[in-house]
């Protein structure tokens, strides 16, 4: 009771509000610092140290400054790895988003079986990645893969392309599989975004005699913008760090043709036990993600300002 | 109302540290580390009385059957003879080194740790393993490759009861049909592979994958020609890579070799898509699933007649991590001795279709397992991957598979691909 009726309020209402606000933020802050901040800072720190297998036992990892970064950037395939990462991300996003949007638009119209078909669409997202990549590896096999068998029977080609073992196609194959995996995510979010657009707006446009193209460019697209931004930002962040799909399909090969920053970081850390260089590569990957995040957040803010 | 809810939130916030502290408290008291520590001490006490309550923690990567059962049984039997019980954990093969490193930093290493033999030096270099000489264990009478693989800076850190390597498998029916002799030299291998290529069937399959599996398969060709991993920019290594490049360029081997692991290679062979393959004895049980398949195993062809093949030494070595608990370490060493008794080696090698590592039991082993004659011959000259470079091996091994990919998929001239890889 005494607490409810304090004789002398120690906090002014304003300060009290601030405290309450901070109180709401605190749990989230603690969570983020514990599960994201700590590993992040540890990884940044590791990138500046000569962290080897010995460090795990002795706890000693001498500070080496920028040596790890020099080794990573000086690696002769570094340029190719960066371009692979950018191409992989850009092509995957364009493919996933375009196909996802088309599918979302298609399913907006109700037709018999549309609901169950929408469920089926999610399957590629539900299968464990390592399982679907294993199946894709079979299907893309040069000699016995079903894809080349179809190609050989419907085209005049005598033998299909070596999807996974040619330096020019390996990255393309990884992109194709990643698009297939990413479509449901894009379609589901965009479909939800489409559902949020009020029906009245479309009814009004029909009354005004707008063509379907005009309806899309003047109504659907502008009203879908916030969803699009979220889908793209998340898409880039998910794609740039893809590891399992590439490891399962090509292992980053042949000859670094499909190696990305993520698979290179894995190779440094867990195949060559150069944990410092692996951490440095991971940090560079975070820089790339950060760059994209900032770009999209700016775009987002501008669209809100408009 | 507003004030009240604000008050409530303040109370919650103020209580939070308490809640967190409480969580931390339960964590501390409930942690497995404490549990282990307490059971450790009780184990020690019992150890002084007669070491009957001692339970040794063992970690290996035999997750698949039938190996899982073989090792569980073996460890239980050895445990019984030493007078300890065994708590065994099998983790996936690609995770065991990471797990061991985690455990090393947390101070929770198992009492007996299995490692793939090329990883031993990496772990021994951290100081996490105990030299076996402390327990009076030596590797006298073991295959030289095994001794090399388990020795770091002059100290023996592991013992390997069984070993394996790779050799040339060929489909007897196909070779007989085509009237092709079993190749013994590189030239014979080239022409045999070309002659055996027909329609959907390639002459030979091997793994040139962009990981250590590809490197492992290339080593017998590189080593038998006098090449070494410390410098791959040499004519000897280039000639070996040229052989592989020729096989792919002539169509006698699929371009897909750069993506195939050894299990894929075996599938190609079983499906009749390859008349010959490079592979190891761990495929025998898989191959036995098709009784109509008639195959034979011979050593990998050498550059010329008269040279002998130098194959890489496979198999896993067992180590005693430095846990600081003398009684447990001594018991683990006893288990290690038991696993390397003549009879145990013979039995395990027969069950797993691998080769014992003690020279004295090899003759008896071949008598019992005539199908293992080829591999038994091969492992006697087998070379440890870490024998020359020690902890520098992973980097060197990566350079080799990098050059394989550049040359076989990237179309780069073998000598140039090797020079590039060595330069990186």
Contacts between the chains, C-beta under 8 A, distances in Angstrom:
chain1	res1	chain2	res2	distance
A	3	B	7	7.4
A	4	B	4	7.7
A	4	B	7	7.6
A	16	B	6	6.1
A	16	B	10	7.6
A	17	B	6	7.3
A	19	B	10	6.3
A	19	B	13	7.6
A	20	B	6	5.0
A	20	B	9	5.1
A	20	B	10	6.4
A	20	B	13	7.9
A	22	B	13	7.7
A	23	B	9	5.2
A	23	B	10	6.4
A	23	B	12	6.9
A	23	B	13	3.5
A	24	B	9	7.0
A	26	B	13	6.1
A	26	B	16	6.6
A	27	B	16	6.9
A	30	B	16	8.0
A	30	B	20	7.4
A	53	B	97	7.9
A	53	B	101	6.0
A	53	B	122	5.3
A	53	B	123	6.7
A	53	B	125	6.8
A	53	B	126	5.0
A	54	B	125	6.0
A	54	B	126	4.4
A	54	B	127	7.0
A	56	B	101	4.1
A	56	B	102	7.3
A	56	B	104	4.7
A	56	B	105	4.4
A	56	B	126	6.4
A	56	B	128	7.9
A	57	B	101	7.9
A	57	B	104	4.3
A	57	B	105	6.9
A	57	B	126	4.0
A	57	B	127	5.4
A	57	B	128	4.7
A	58	B	126	7.1
A	58	B	127	6.6
A	59	B	105	6.9
A	75	B	424	6.7
A	76	B	420	7.1
A	76	B	423	7.1
A	76	B	424	4.5
A	77	B	424	7.5
A	137	B	259	7.5
A	141	B	256	6.3
A	142	B	254	6.5
A	142	B	255	6.0
A	142	B	256	4.8
A	143	B	200	7.0
A	143	B	202	8.0
A	143	B	254	5.8
A	143	B	256	6.5
A	143	B	273	6.6
A	144	B	271	7.6
A	144	B	273	6.9
A	162	B	255	4.6
A	162	B	256	6.4
A	164	B	256	7.0
A	164	B	259	4.5
A	165	B	254	7.9
A	165	B	255	4.7
A	165	B	256	4.9
A	165	B	257	7.4
A	165	B	258	4.6
A	165	B	259	5.0
A	165	B	409	5.5
A	166	B	255	7.1
A	166	B	409	6.3
A	167	B	409	5.2
A	167	B	410	4.8
A	167	B	411	7.8
A	170	B	409	7.9
A	250	B	210	7.4
A	250	B	259	6.3
A	251	B	209	6.3
A	251	B	210	4.8
A	251	B	211	5.5
A	251	B	259	7.6
A	252	B	210	6.0
A	253	B	209	7.0
A	253	B	210	2.9
A	253	B	258	6.1
A	253	B	259	7.2
A	253	B	401	7.9
A	253	B	405	4.8
A	253	B	409	7.2
A	254	B	210	6.0
A	254	B	258	4.1
A	254	B	259	7.2
A	254	B	405	3.9
A	254	B	406	8.0
A	254	B	408	7.0
A	254	B	409	3.3
A	254	B	410	6.7
A	255	B	210	7.4
A	255	B	402	7.0
A	255	B	405	3.5
A	255	B	406	4.3
A	255	B	409	5.5
A	255	B	410	4.2
A	255	B	412	7.7
A	256	B	402	7.3
A	256	B	405	7.3
A	257	B	405	7.8
A	257	B	409	7.1
A	257	B	410	7.4
A	267	B	398	7.4
A	270	B	94	7.8
A	270	B	97	7.8
A	270	B	98	6.5
A	271	B	211	7.0
A	271	B	212	7.1
A	271	B	394	6.5
A	271	B	398	6.6
A	272	B	394	4.6
A	272	B	395	5.7
A	272	B	398	5.8
A	273	B	97	7.7
A	273	B	122	6.0
A	273	B	394	6.0
